Amino acid sequence: MLIVDLTAGALIAGLAVRGALAGVCGTLALAGFAAGAAAGAALAQVALDRGLRDEFALAVGLPAALVAGGLVAAAIERLGNRRRARVDRQGPAGAIGGALLGGWVGSSSFGSPAR
């Protein structure tokens, strides 16, 4: 488990660094992809008769997650490009916000669920 934990920690740290470099607007597309993928996978479970127990769960869930994630990320990035000049002038605030958002996306994607 130690290797898995270290790998997840490195990925979370990497996403936080990417968020700091990209700023809030650059990281919102990543957050949108994660949210869209979660929504697409959840909708695919609802569409199947037996949910996760259905033999086509992976065949339907993965493409639904990718398509929904891509659509949400594209929509957010399009809106973000219009506002990027105003937000990026905030300097350190945009970098800190991007790092926090990137770390949150990484921890929700690679971290263990809270119980």
ZABABA-742377 format. One record per residue (C-alpha): residue number from 1; residue in three letters; chain; x, y, z. Coordinates in pm, whole numbers, plus 50000, padded with zeros to 5 digits. Layout:
N
+-----+---------+--------+-------+-------+-------+
! num ! residuo ! cadena !     X !     Y !     Z !
+-----+---------+--------+-------+-------+-------+
! NUM !     ala !      A !     X !     Y !     Z !
...
+-----+---------+--------+-------+-------+-------+
//
This chain:
115
+-----+---------+--------+-------+-------+-------+
! num ! residuo ! cadena !     X !     Y !     Z !
+-----+---------+--------+-------+-------+-------+
!   1 !     met !      A ! 50000 ! 50000 ! 50000 !
!   2 !     leu !      A ! 50289 ! 50237 ! 50058 !
!   3 !     ile !      A ! 50371 ! 50260 ! 49685 !
!   4 !     val !      A ! 50007 ! 50330 ! 49600 !
!   5 !     asp !      A ! 49986 ! 50599 ! 49869 !
!   6 !     leu !      A ! 50309 ! 50763 ! 49752 !
!   7 !     thr !      A ! 50193 ! 50755 ! 49391 !
!   8 !     ala !      A ! 49857 ! 50912 ! 49482 !
!   9 !     gly !      A ! 50035 ! 51176 ! 49690 !
!  10 !     ala !      A ! 50271 ! 51257 ! 49404 !
!  11 !     leu !      A ! 49980 ! 51290 ! 49161 !
!  12 !     ile !      A ! 49792 ! 51519 ! 49401 !
!  13 !     ala !      A ! 50103 ! 51734 ! 49451 !
!  14 !     gly !      A ! 50156 ! 51744 ! 49075 !
!  15 !     leu !      A ! 49801 ! 51862 ! 49017 !
!  16 !     ala !      A ! 49844 ! 52128 ! 49285 !
!  17 !     val !      A ! 50162 ! 52254 ! 49115 !
!  18 !     arg !      A ! 49988 ! 52252 ! 48777 !
!  19 !     gly !      A ! 49703 ! 52448 ! 48932 !
!  20 !     ala !      A ! 49943 ! 52704 ! 49076 !
!  21 !     leu !      A ! 50108 ! 52752 ! 48737 !
!  22 !     ala !      A ! 49782 ! 52764 ! 48540 !
!  23 !     gly !      A ! 49588 ! 52980 ! 48786 !
!  24 !     val !      A ! 49223 ! 52951 ! 48870 !
!  25 !     cys !      A ! 49091 ! 52976 ! 48512 !
!  26 !     gly !      A ! 49330 ! 52714 ! 48382 !
!  27 !     thr !      A ! 49241 ! 52473 ! 48660 !
!  28 !     leu !      A ! 48865 ! 52515 ! 48631 !
!  29 !     ala !      A ! 48862 ! 52305 ! 48313 !
!  30 !     leu !      A ! 49028 ! 52019 ! 48503 !
!  31 !     ala !      A ! 48774 ! 52051 ! 48782 !
!  32 !     gly !      A ! 48495 ! 52059 ! 48523 !
!  33 !     phe !      A ! 48626 ! 51740 ! 48364 !
!  34 !     ala !      A ! 48633 ! 51565 ! 48701 !
!  35 !     ala !      A ! 48280 ! 51680 ! 48787 !
!  36 !     gly !      A ! 48146 ! 51589 ! 48442 !
!  37 !     ala !      A ! 48308 ! 51247 ! 48456 !
!  38 !     ala !      A ! 48151 ! 51176 ! 48794 !
!  39 !     ala !      A ! 47811 ! 51292 ! 48668 !
!  40 !     gly !      A ! 47840 ! 51087 ! 48347 !
!  41 !     ala !      A ! 47931 ! 50772 ! 48537 !
!  42 !     ala !      A ! 47644 ! 50825 ! 48780 !
!  43 !     leu !      A ! 47395 ! 50879 ! 48495 !
!  44 !     ala !      A ! 47518 ! 50565 ! 48321 !
!  45 !     gln !      A ! 47441 ! 50362 ! 48635 !
!  46 !     val !      A ! 47090 ! 50503 ! 48641 !
!  47 !     ala !      A ! 47037 ! 50422 ! 48273 !
!  48 !     leu !      A ! 47123 ! 50054 ! 48319 !
!  49 !     asp !      A ! 46866 ! 49811 ! 48456 !
!  50 !     arg !      A ! 47086 ! 49663 ! 48729 !
!  51 !     gly !      A ! 47318 ! 49960 ! 48788 !
!  52 !     leu !      A ! 47675 ! 49854 ! 48867 !
!  53 !     arg !      A ! 47580 ! 49486 ! 48859 !
!  54 !     asp !      A ! 47492 ! 49507 ! 48490 !
!  55 !     glu !      A ! 47739 ! 49336 ! 48255 !
!  56 !     phe !      A ! 47755 ! 49650 ! 48040 !
!  57 !     ala !      A ! 47827 ! 49887 ! 48332 !
!  58 !     leu !      A ! 48187 ! 49951 ! 48231 !
!  59 !     ala !      A ! 48109 ! 49962 ! 47860 !
!  60 !     val !      A ! 47846 ! 50232 ! 47918 !
!  61 !     gly !      A ! 47993 ! 50411 ! 48219 !
!  62 !     leu !      A ! 48340 ! 50486 ! 48082 !
!  63 !     pro !      A ! 48229 ! 50650 ! 47755 !
!  64 !     ala !      A ! 47953 ! 50840 ! 47938 !
!  65 !     ala !      A ! 48209 ! 50970 ! 48189 !
!  66 !     leu !      A ! 48454 ! 51072 ! 47917 !
!  67 !     val !      A ! 48192 ! 51246 ! 47702 !
!  68 !     ala !      A ! 48027 ! 51427 ! 47993 !
!  69 !     gly !      A ! 48365 ! 51525 ! 48137 !
!  70 !     gly !      A ! 48485 ! 51657 ! 47803 !
!  71 !     leu !      A ! 48169 ! 51859 ! 47744 !
!  72 !     val !      A ! 48177 ! 52019 ! 48088 !
!  73 !     ala !      A ! 48551 ! 52092 ! 48061 !
!  74 !     ala !      A ! 48507 ! 52251 ! 47716 !
!  75 !     ala !      A ! 48219 ! 52468 ! 47836 !
!  76 !     ile !      A ! 48409 ! 52584 ! 48142 !
!  77 !     glu !      A ! 48726 ! 52651 ! 47944 !
!  78 !     arg !      A ! 48533 ! 52857 ! 47691 !
!  79 !     leu !      A ! 48386 ! 53069 ! 47969 !
!  80 !     gly !      A ! 48722 ! 53081 ! 48148 !
!  81 !     asn !      A ! 48907 ! 53216 ! 47845 !
!  82 !     arg !      A ! 48681 ! 53521 ! 47845 !
!  83 !     arg !      A ! 48756 ! 53596 ! 48208 !
!  84 !     arg !      A ! 49123 ! 53492 ! 48216 !
!  85 !     ala !      A ! 49271 ! 53842 ! 48175 !
!  86 !     arg !      A ! 49077 ! 53981 ! 48469 !
!  87 !     val !      A ! 49146 ! 53686 ! 48700 !
!  88 !     asp !      A ! 49514 ! 53643 ! 48609 !
!  89 !     arg !      A ! 49585 ! 54003 ! 48712 !
!  90 !     gln !      A ! 49518 ! 53898 ! 49069 !
!  91 !     gly !      A ! 49873 ! 53759 ! 49086 !
!  92 !     pro !      A ! 49936 ! 53537 ! 49386 !
!  93 !     ala !      A ! 49564 ! 53499 ! 49462 !
!  94 !     gly !      A ! 49507 ! 53329 ! 49127 !
!  95 !     ala !      A ! 49804 ! 53098 ! 49181 !
!  96 !     ile !      A ! 49696 ! 53006 ! 49533 !
!  97 !     gly !      A ! 49340 ! 52947 ! 49417 !
!  98 !     gly !      A ! 49463 ! 52732 ! 49129 !
!  99 !     ala !      A ! 49684 ! 52528 ! 49363 !
! 100 !     leu !      A ! 49397 ! 52471 ! 49605 !
! 101 !     leu !      A ! 49160 ! 52377 ! 49325 !
! 102 !     gly !      A ! 49416 ! 52144 ! 49165 !
! 103 !     gly !      A ! 49488 ! 51976 ! 49498 !
! 104 !     trp !      A ! 49118 ! 51933 ! 49563 !
! 105 !     val !      A ! 49061 ! 51776 ! 49221 !
! 106 !     gly !      A ! 49357 ! 51546 ! 49276 !
! 107 !     ser !      A ! 49249 ! 51441 ! 49622 !
! 108 !     ser !      A ! 48894 ! 51373 ! 49510 !
! 109 !     ser !      A ! 49019 ! 51176 ! 49208 !
! 110 !     phe !      A ! 49303 ! 50979 ! 49364 !
! 111 !     gly !      A ! 49236 ! 50996 ! 49736 !
! 112 !     ser !      A ! 49035 ! 50748 ! 49933 !
! 113 !     pro !      A ! 48669 ! 50833 ! 49989 !
! 114 !     ala !      A ! 48576 ! 50967 ! 50331 !
! 115 !     arg !      A ! 48371 ! 50728 ! 50541 !
+-----+---------+--------+-------+-------+-------+
//
